[in-house]
């Protein structure tokens, strides 16, 4: 299991019946997401873009939130590693605090054809 050393060191207790994990004595509620279409935080493309075949590109994106509580505003955010389409990969990217537009996200088009993306396309989750 990934992170087992951390869990052992911090005497983690995972209670599946109550959907919580206690780490170093502090309880944390666990939530599952039944449907990925109901993202509450996502990164979308700001402008139409074509990524040439077998190349990398840095895309200009912006963050969209369904509901961002004031407690989350001063947190650090990063995009999730993802495979957007066959052969198109999106890397993890740290997002500067309080920056919600013009976020540079690196992508790799591993295919032999250019990939065109439209503004508003969801690129990754935060």
C-alpha positions as CSV (number, residue, x, y, z in Angstrom):
1,X,0.0,0.0,0.0
2,X,1.3,3.4,-1.0
3,X,2.1,5.4,2.2
4,X,2.2,2.5,4.5
5,X,5.4,3.8,6.2
6,X,3.6,7.1,7.0
7,X,0.5,5.3,8.3
8,X,2.5,3.0,10.6
9,X,4.7,5.9,11.9
10,X,1.6,7.9,12.7
11,X,-0.4,5.0,14.3
12,X,-3.2,5.4,11.7
13,X,-6.5,3.6,12.5
14,X,-8.7,3.2,9.5
15,X,-12.4,2.7,10.4
16,X,-14.2,1.8,7.2
17,X,-17.6,1.3,9.0
18,X,-17.6,4.9,10.1
19,X,-15.8,6.3,7.1
20,X,-12.9,7.9,9.0
21,X,-9.2,7.6,9.6
22,X,-7.4,8.6,12.7
23,X,-3.8,9.8,12.1
24,X,-1.7,10.6,15.1
25,X,-4.8,10.7,17.2
26,X,-6.7,13.2,14.9
27,X,-9.8,11.9,13.2
28,X,-10.5,12.7,9.6
29,X,-13.8,11.9,7.8
30,X,-13.5,10.1,4.5
31,X,-15.7,10.9,1.5
32,X,-16.1,8.9,-1.7
33,X,-17.0,10.4,-5.0
34,X,-19.5,8.1,-6.8
35,X,-19.4,9.9,-10.1
36,X,-16.4,11.9,-11.4
37,X,-18.8,14.1,-13.4
38,X,-19.6,15.9,-10.2
39,X,-16.2,17.5,-9.7
40,X,-16.2,20.4,-7.3
41,X,-12.7,21.6,-8.4
42,X,-11.4,21.4,-11.9
43,X,-8.9,23.0,-14.2
44,X,-10.2,24.1,-17.7
45,X,-8.5,25.3,-20.8
46,X,-8.6,29.1,-21.3
47,X,-8.3,29.1,-25.1
48,X,-8.4,26.9,-28.1
49,X,-5.1,25.0,-28.5
50,X,-3.5,22.5,-30.8
51,X,-0.7,20.4,-29.4
52,X,1.6,19.1,-32.2
53,X,2.3,15.4,-32.6
54,X,5.0,13.9,-30.3
55,X,5.6,17.1,-28.4
56,X,5.1,18.9,-25.1
57,X,3.1,22.0,-24.5
58,X,2.3,24.3,-21.6
59,X,-1.4,25.2,-21.7
60,X,-3.0,28.2,-20.1
61,X,-5.8,27.1,-17.8
62,X,-8.0,28.4,-15.1
63,X,-9.5,26.8,-11.9
64,X,-13.2,26.4,-11.5
65,X,-14.9,25.7,-8.2
66,X,-18.4,24.5,-7.5
67,X,-18.1,25.9,-4.0
68,X,-14.9,27.1,-2.4
69,X,-15.1,27.7,1.3
70,X,-13.0,30.5,2.9
71,X,-11.1,27.8,4.8
72,X,-9.8,26.4,1.5
73,X,-8.7,29.7,-0.1
74,X,-5.3,29.7,1.6
75,X,-4.4,26.1,0.9
76,X,-1.9,24.8,-1.6
77,X,-3.4,23.2,-4.7
78,X,-2.0,20.9,-7.4
79,X,-3.5,19.3,-10.5
80,X,-3.9,15.6,-10.6
81,X,-1.9,13.5,-13.0
82,X,-4.2,12.4,-15.8
83,X,-4.5,10.9,-19.3
84,X,-6.9,13.2,-21.1
85,X,-7.3,11.4,-24.4
86,X,-5.5,8.5,-26.0
87,X,-1.9,9.5,-25.9
88,X,-2.4,12.9,-24.3
89,X,-1.0,13.2,-20.8
90,X,-1.3,16.0,-18.2
91,X,1.4,16.4,-15.6
92,X,1.0,17.4,-12.0
93,X,1.3,21.1,-11.6
94,X,1.5,23.1,-8.4
95,X,-0.9,26.1,-8.4
96,X,0.3,29.3,-6.8
97,X,-1.9,30.4,-3.9
98,X,-4.8,32.7,-4.8
99,X,-4.1,32.3,-8.6
100,X,-7.1,30.9,-10.4
101,X,-6.4,31.9,-14.0
102,X,-3.4,31.8,-16.3
103,X,-2.2,28.6,-14.6
104,X,0.4,26.9,-16.7
105,X,-0.2,23.1,-17.1
106,X,2.3,20.9,-18.9
107,X,0.9,18.3,-21.4
108,X,2.5,15.7,-23.6
109,X,1.0,14.5,-26.9
110,X,2.5,11.1,-27.4
111,X,0.6,10.4,-30.6
112,X,1.7,10.9,-34.2
113,X,-1.2,13.3,-34.8
114,X,-1.8,16.9,-33.5
115,X,-4.5,17.1,-30.8
116,X,-6.9,20.0,-30.8
117,X,-8.6,21.1,-27.6
118,X,-11.3,23.7,-27.2
119,X,-11.5,26.5,-24.6
120,X,-13.5,25.3,-21.6
121,X,-12.3,21.7,-21.9
122,X,-11.6,20.1,-18.5
123,X,-7.9,19.3,-18.4
124,X,-7.5,18.0,-14.8
125,X,-8.9,18.0,-11.2
126,X,-7.4,19.9,-8.4
